[in-house]
C-alpha cells in the first residue's frame, strides 16, 4: 500500500463475470420440400433430417401466465424491438433479427416439452430467454410517435432477413448477446464452463457511445463493509484491512476475474457483481480512507458473451454489414436460409 500525501488509496481491480443459462446446441436439418430440395442452402452436404419445424413457436407469457402461439417472424419483430433500440443502424437491427430468430428456433427444438423453468413452453417473454413485447406494449412504453417513426424499420430489418439462421459446422447455435462488452467479449468457457467454439472472446470496438459503457456506484466504506459481512459473516474485514482481505485469484482472457478471495475464502466472482448490483462484470473498486468513500467504476453492461449490441451498432455505423457483424461476434459460423411457410 502506498501513501500519497495524507491520503491512503486502496485500489482493488476486479473484473467479474456473471454466468447465465446456456443450452447445448443440437443437430437440426430442415425437412425436404415437395420437390425433394433442401430448405436450407449449405455448401456442406447435410445429414438426413430428424427434426421438423413448422414456422410457429410457443411462448410462455410471464405477465399473464398464458401460452401464446405465433408465427416465428412476428415473434422476432417483437423481440428485436424489445431487445435493441429502434434508433440503431439498420444493419445492427438485421444482425439482432438473425440472432433472435436463431435463438428462438434453437430453444423451440431443444425444449419441445417446455423449458424446465417454464414447462408450458420452450420460450418465455422475459429476459430469462429473450425479451418480447407486443406492438401495443411497445407503444405504451415509448413516445406517442414511436410506431410511426420506427415500427416499419423493425419490420424491414426482420423481413429482409426472413428465415436466416446461424450454424456452426452443421449445427444451429445458441447466439447469446448482451448490451455492451466494454471493448472485448467473453469466452463462454470462462463464463458458463462450456467450451463452445463459436462463442470465443473477440475485440468489440466502437462501443464508447453506449450509455453504460462506464458507470459509477458510490457508497460509504461502512456500507461496503456491511454488505460484505452480511454476505460473508465469518470474514474479518474492516476498513483498515480491505487491501489485505480481498485478493484476486483468477482472471479470464478478457481481463475479468473468475475467482476472488474474501478473507482467504475463494468465491465465484459473480457474487460480488450481484451483491453490489453492478452493470457488468468489469469494474474497479477504489476506497479513500480519509473520506470513507468507496467508488466502483463499471465498464460495460451484461455478461459479455456473444454479440455486443452497442458494438454491433458501432460496426454498422462504420460500414459493416449484418453478416460481417454476426461472423465477427460468432466465430466460424455460417448464415443459412431456412424456408418457413407462414
C-alpha positions in Angstrom: 0.0 0.0 0.0 1.4 3.4 -1.0 0.8 6.7 0.7 0.1 9.8 -1.5 0.3 12.9 0.6 -2.1 12.4 3.5 -4.3 10.1 1.6 -4.2 6.3 1.6 -5.8 4.9 -1.5 -6.7 1.3 -1.7 -7.4 0.2 -5.3 -8.9 -3.2 -6.0 -9.4 -4.0 -9.6 -12.0 -6.7 -10.0 -13.4 -7.7 -13.4 -16.2 -10.0 -12.5 -18.4 -12.2 -14.8 -21.9 -13.4 -14.3 -22.9 -16.7 -15.7 -26.3 -17.5 -17.1 -28.0 -20.5 -18.5 -26.7 -21.8 -21.7 -28.3 -24.5 -23.7 -26.3 -27.1 -25.7 -26.5 -27.0 -29.4 -28.3 -29.7 -31.4 -28.4 -31.1 -34.9 -31.2 -29.5 -36.9 -31.6 -30.2 -40.6 -34.9 -29.0 -42.1 -37.2 -31.4 -44.0 -37.2 -31.5 -47.8 -39.9 -29.7 -49.7 -42.3 -31.4 -52.2 -39.7 -31.1 -54.9 -37.1 -33.0 -52.9 -34.9 -29.9 -52.4 -33.3 -28.9 -49.2 -35.0 -26.0 -47.3 -31.5 -24.9 -46.2 -28.8 -23.8 -48.6 -25.4 -25.0 -47.5 -22.0 -25.6 -49.0 -21.8 -28.8 -47.0 -23.9 -31.9 -47.5 -26.4 -32.2 -44.7 -27.2 -35.4 -42.8 -30.7 -36.9 -43.1 -33.1 -34.7 -41.2 -34.5 -35.9 -37.9 -36.2 -32.6 -36.7 -39.2 -30.8 -38.1 -40.1 -27.2 -37.7 -43.4 -25.7 -39.0 -42.6 -22.0 -38.6 -44.6 -21.4 -35.5 -43.5 -21.1 -31.9 -45.0 -21.3 -28.5 -44.1 -18.6 -25.9 -45.0 -18.5 -22.3 -46.2 -15.0 -21.4 -44.8 -14.3 -17.9 -47.2 -11.4 -17.4 -50.4 -13.4 -17.6 -49.1 -17.0 -17.4 -50.6 -17.8 -20.7 -49.1 -19.6 -23.7 -49.0 -17.7 -27.0 -48.6 -19.5 -30.3 -47.5 -17.2 -33.2 -45.5 -17.1 -36.4 -41.8 -17.0 -35.9 -41.2 -13.9 -37.9 -43.9 -11.9 -36.0 -42.3 -13.0 -32.7 -38.8 -11.9 -33.9 -40.2 -8.4 -34.6 -41.4 -8.1 -31.0 -38.0 -9.4 -29.8 -35.9 -7.0 -31.9 -38.0 -4.0 -30.8 -37.7 -5.1 -27.1 -34.1 -6.0 -27.1 -32.4 -3.3 -29.3 -33.1 0.4 -29.6 -35.0 1.1 -32.8 -32.7 4.1 -33.3 -29.9 1.7 -34.1 -28.4 1.4 -37.6 -30.4 -0.9 -39.9 -27.5 -3.4 -40.2 -27.3 -3.8 -36.4 -31.1 -4.4 -36.3 -30.7 -7.1 -39.0 -27.9 -8.7 -37.0 -30.2 -8.7 -34.0 -33.0 -10.2 -36.0 -30.9 -13.1 -37.2 -29.6 -13.7 -33.7 -33.0 -13.6 -32.1 -34.5 -15.9 -34.7 -31.7 -18.4 -34.3 -32.1 -18.3 -30.5 -35.9 -18.9 -30.8 -35.5 -21.9 -33.1 -32.8 -23.5 -31.0 -34.9 -23.2 -27.9 -38.1 -24.4 -29.6 -36.4 -27.5 -31.0 -34.3 -28.2 -27.9 -37.2 -27.9 -25.4 -40.1 -29.5 -27.2 -41.8 -30.4 -23.9 -41.2 -27.0 -22.4 -38.2 -25.4 -20.6 -37.6 -26.6 -17.0 -38.1 -23.1 -15.8 -41.4 -22.6 -17.6 -42.7 -26.1 -18.6 -45.6 -24.6 -20.6 -43.4 -23.6 -23.5 -39.8 -23.6 -24.7 -39.6 -19.8 -24.7 -40.8 -17.1 -22.4 -41.4 -13.4 -22.9 -39.0 -12.4 -20.1 -35.2 -11.8 -20.0 -34.8 -15.4 -18.9 -35.0 -16.2 -22.6 -35.1 -13.0 -24.7 -37.5 -10.1 -24.1 -40.6 -9.9 -26.3 -43.2 -7.1 -26.4 -46.3 -6.7 -28.4 -46.8 -3.6 -30.6 -49.4 -2.4 -28.0 -46.9 -2.8 -25.2 -44.2 -1.1 -27.2 -46.5 1.9 -27.8 -47.2 2.1 -24.1 -43.6 2.4 -23.1 -42.4 4.7 -25.9 -43.3 8.2 -27.1 -46.6 8.7 -29.0 -44.9 8.7 -32.4 -42.7 5.7 -31.8 -44.8 3.3 -34.0 -44.9 5.8 -36.8 -41.2 6.5 -36.7 -39.8 3.1 -36.0 -42.1 0.1 -36.5 -41.6 0.0 -40.3 -37.9 0.0 -39.6 -38.2 -3.0 -37.3 -40.3 -4.8 -39.8 -37.8 -4.1 -42.6 -34.9 -5.5 -40.5 -36.8 -8.7 -39.8 -38.4 -9.2 -43.2 -35.2 -8.5 -45.1 -33.5 -11.4 -43.2 -36.5 -13.7 -43.1 -35.6 -17.3 -42.3 -31.9 -16.6 -41.9 -30.3 -18.5 -39.1 -26.7 -19.2 -37.8 -25.0 -22.6 -38.0 -21.6 -23.8 -36.8 -20.5 -26.9 -38.7 -24.0 -28.0 -39.5 -25.4 -27.3 -36.0 -27.7 -24.4 -35.1 -26.0 -22.3 -32.5 -27.1 -20.6 -29.3 -26.4 -17.0 -30.2 -26.0 -15.2 -26.9 -25.9 -11.4 -26.9 -25.6 -8.6 -24.5 -25.7 -4.8 -24.4 -22.1 -3.6 -24.0 -18.9 -5.7 -23.6 -16.6 -2.9 -22.6 -14.2 -3.5 -25.5 -13.8 -7.3 -25.5 -16.3 -10.1 -25.3 -16.0 -13.1 -23.1 -15.3 -16.7 -23.9 -18.2 -19.0 -23.0 -15.8 -21.4 -21.3 -14.9 -18.8 -18.8 -18.5 -17.8 -18.1 -20.5 -20.9 -18.4 -17.8 -23.6 -18.1 -18.9 -24.9 -21.5 -16.5 -24.8 -24.4 -18.5 -23.5 -27.4 -16.2 -22.8 -30.4 -18.5 -20.1 -31.8 -18.6 -18.1 -28.5 -15.0 -17.0 -28.2 -13.5 -13.8 -26.8 -13.2 -11.1 -29.6 -12.5 -7.4 -29.6 -15.6 -5.2 -29.7 -14.7 -1.7 -30.9 -16.9 1.3 -31.3 -18.8 1.0 -28.0 -17.8 4.3 -26.5 -21.2 5.9 -27.3 -23.1 3.3 -25.2 -24.8 5.0 -22.2 -23.5 2.2 -19.9 -20.0 1.9 -21.3 -18.9 3.4 -18.0 -20.8 3.9 -14.8 -20.1 4.8 -11.2 -21.5 3.5 -8.0 -20.6 5.3 -4.8 -21.1 4.3 -1.1 -19.5 4.8 2.2 -16.9 2.4 3.5 -19.2 1.3 6.2 -21.9 0.4 3.7 -19.4 -1.5 1.6 -18.1 -3.5 4.6 -21.6 -4.2 6.0 -22.7 -5.7 2.7 -19.6 -7.9 2.6 -20.1 -9.0 6.2 -23.8 -9.8 5.7 -23.0 -12.0 2.7 -19.8 -13.5 4.3 -20.4 -13.2 8.1 -17.3 -15.1 9.0 -15.0 -12.7 7.3 -12.6 -10.5 9.3 -12.9 -7.4 7.1 -12.6 -3.8 8.3 -11.9 -0.5 6.6 -8.3 -0.8 7.7 -7.5 -4.2 6.1 -9.5 -4.1 2.8 -6.4 -4.2 0.7 -5.2 -7.4 2.5 -8.5 -9.2 2.8 -9.8 -9.0 -0.8 -7.4 -10.7 -3.3 -7.5 -11.5 -7.0 -7.3 -15.3 -7.7 -8.0 -15.8 -11.4 -8.7 -13.7 -14.4 -10.4 -14.5 -17.7 -8.8 -13.9 -21.1 -10.7 -10.6 -21.5 -9.5 -9.3 -18.1 -12.4 -10.2 -16.0 -11.9 -12.1 -12.7 -13.2 -15.6 -12.4 -12.4 -16.0 -8.7 -11.5 -13.8 -5.8 -10.7 -14.5 -2.2 -12.6 -12.8 0.6 -10.5 -13.2 3.8 -8.9 -16.3 2.4 -12.2 -17.9 1.1 -12.2 -18.3 -2.6 -15.6 -17.4 -4.2 -17.0 -17.1 -7.6 -16.6 -13.5 -8.8 -20.2 -13.1 -10.0 -21.2 -12.9 -6.4 -19.6 -9.5 -6.0 -21.4 -8.2 -9.0 -24.7 -9.5 -7.7 -24.0 -8.2 -4.2 -23.4 -4.6 -5.3 -25.9 -4.7 -8.2 -23.3 -3.6 -10.8 -24.0 -3.2 -14.5 -21.3 -5.6 -15.6 -18.5 -7.9 -14.5 -15.8 -5.4 -15.3 -15.2 -3.0 -12.5 -12.7 -1.2 -10.3 -13.2 -0.6 -6.6 -11.4 2.4 -5.1 -11.5 3.2 -1.3 -10.4 6.5 0.2 -10.0 6.2 4.0 -9.9 9.9 4.5 -13.4 10.5 3.0 -14.6 7.0 3.9 -15.9 6.7 0.3 -15.9 3.6 -2.0 -16.2 4.2 -5.7 -17.0 1.3 -8.0 -16.4 2.2 -11.7 -18.0 -0.3 -14.1 -17.2 -0.9 -17.7 -19.8 -2.5 -20.0 -23.3 -3.9 -19.3 -24.2 -7.6 -19.3 -22.5 -11.0 -19.2 -20.2 -10.2 -22.1 -20.7 -13.4 -24.2 -21.6 -13.3 -27.9 -22.7 -10.2 -29.8 -22.4 -6.8 -28.2 -25.4 -4.8 -29.3 -23.7 -1.5 -29.0 -20.6 -2.9 -30.7 -22.8 -4.2 -33.5 -24.3 -0.7 -33.9 -20.8 0.8 -33.9 -19.7 -1.7 -36.6 -22.7 -0.9 -38.7 -22.0 2.8 -38.5 -18.6 2.1 -39.7 -19.9 0.4 -42.9 -20.0 -3.2 -41.7 -23.0 -5.3 -42.9 -25.0 -7.5 -40.7 -23.4 -10.7 -41.9 -19.9 -9.4 -41.2 -21.1 -8.3 -37.8 -22.5 -11.7 -37.0 -19.4 -13.5 -38.2 -17.3 -11.2 -36.1 -19.0 -11.9 -32.8 -19.8 -15.6 -33.5 -16.6 -17.3 -34.6 -16.7 -19.7 -37.6 -20.5 -19.5 -38.2 -22.4 -19.6 -41.5 -25.6 -17.9 -42.4 -28.2 -20.2 -43.8 -31.6 -19.7 -45.3 -34.4 -21.7 -43.7 -37.6 -21.6 -45.7 -40.6 -21.3 -43.5 -44.1 -21.4 -44.8 -46.3 -18.9 -42.8 
